Amino acid sequence: MRLRIFGLLLALAGPVALAQSQPTPLQNKLAAYMQGQHDVNNFAGVVLVTRHDTVLLHRAYGLADSEWEVPNTLDSRFALASISKHFTALAILQLVERGQLRLTDKLGTFVPGFPSGEAITIHQLLTHTAGLALDFEEVYLQQMSVPKDSALAYMRRQPLKFAPGTGLSYSNVGYFLLGCIIAKASGLSYGEYLQRNIFAVAGMANTGLHSNTALVPRLARLYYREDTVLVKNPAINWDLNVGHDGLYSTAGDLARLDQAMRGTALLSEASKALMATQHNKQFPGKGFFDHYGYGIFINPFYNQGHYLLTHSGGYFGAMTTLDRYPEDGIFVTVLSNNQAESHWISYGLAGILFGKAVELPYVHRPLPAAPAGLAAFAGQYGETTILHANGQLYLQSLDTPLVPESARKFFNPKNPDRTVEFVLNKAGRVQALKLTKGGVPETLPRQATPQQSRARR
């Protein structure tokens, strides 16, 4: 069975080479991990892993259309969700290089009448520091005839969260406005600009902009979860879902983007360095958004100890991840159309590539009764909090219950790839927590409580 599946590997156009016909132990590990993600966690989508342009894994799983039972294939096209922001930032930097924009230009120059438009800069829009609202989905969900002017009028009525440049808050509105700026500065529509200046240059023949009316061959349909049931995604007005979202692509095309970004066909070395600068370090304590550059995260906490450029997306079934480890020559992309946790799957695949002992997905079987002494496990482990309430343990908050599968190991039913196991010392006291995400283990020492610290003194 394994050899038959490996026969589905497809060489990409350009310098990407097909891995040898006889799979290596590393390829077997990657394949086994993904087979578990499909068999146990119901992953549907396409995965591509390359190292130094050699394909280590390129495989399709699950269904592109669940109603007609049409399987995903290697050339299935997937909604990219927020990975679209990476393309928007790339286009802005191209226009800056060509002298058609400056990063200090004001929003009001391109979108007249926008509140604080003379204070908001393109740099702030790129870095999510403009103070704009998170989203405007009330306009583009289930409303197919709303024109762009009405959407802009809605955005103008939304109050700023903070004065531009004084804070950090992720904003789809900001990247929608960047899409408007690209069109205004270039004289082309957003989609046409990307087609001519990015997709055509990088050889991305299977990438484009969603449409309310045009047919897209081999486009995977989207399904998201309501409890344990998959349902179809709602209607989205793609004329408005632009800049922050709106693109579709294939895993192979994203690999071509990776190849193009190593040279200067798309951006100069200076612009690439600017894109990969952590511009938000003055705003710590914002999760990993202080690691944001221009349309890309630089070395977030899940970087495996290796230099990582990454962006993920997630919206109504589309769960996508684009990971580049340029210093290691590694490229990983995971594109899902059924809300599978692509970011943690990509994290697990990278863990295998970097030689970590990654746990394969397995079926969790809860104990018939909770073990005694659960309260002793509650505490702080690094930045991870274990709570005890109502005779049960919780991870970080009461919204994430933990179910015991042994006396010391617990799992989260909604995210079975996330497990916690308590490590005891020789005296039988809890000294650490082994936290597993996507199968990658991390041991976190238990922090002493204030009472314990005083007792030791």
Secondary structure as UniProt FT lines:
FT   HELIX           2..6
FT   TURN            7..8
FT   TURN            14..15
FT   HELIX           25..39
FT   TURN            40..41
FT   STRAND          45..51
FT   TURN            52..53
FT   STRAND          54..61
FT   STRAND          63..65
FT   TURN            66..69
FT   STRAND          70..71
FT   TURN            74..75
FT   STRAND          77..79
FT   HELIX           81..83
FT   HELIX           84..97
FT   TURN            98..99
FT   TURN            103..104
FT   HELIX           107..110
FT   TURN            112..113
FT   TURN            115..119
FT   HELIX           122..127
FT   HELIX           137..140
FT   HELIX           148..157
FT   TURN            164..165
FT   HELIX           172..186
FT   HELIX           190..194
FT   HELIX           195..199
FT   HELIX           200..202
FT   TURN            205..206
FT   STRAND          208..209
FT   TURN            217..218
FT   STRAND          223..226
FT   TURN            227..228
FT   STRAND          229..232
FT   TURN            238..240
FT   STRAND          247..249
FT   HELIX           251..262
FT   TURN            263..264
FT   HELIX           269..275
FT   TURN            279..282
FT   TURN            287..288
FT   HELIX           289..291
FT   STRAND          297..298
FT   TURN            301..302
FT   TURN            304..305
FT   STRAND          309..315
FT   TURN            316..317
FT   STRAND          318..325
FT   HELIX           326..328
FT   STRAND          330..336
FT   HELIX           342..353
FT   TURN            354..355
FT   HELIX           374..377
FT   STRAND          379..381
FT   TURN            382..383
FT   STRAND          384..389
FT   TURN            390..391
FT   STRAND          392..395
FT   TURN            398..399
FT   STRAND          401..404
FT   STRAND          409..412
FT   TURN            413..414
FT   STRAND          415..424
FT   TURN            426..427
FT   STRAND          430..437
FT   TURN            438..439
FT   STRAND          440..446
FT   HELIX           450..456
//
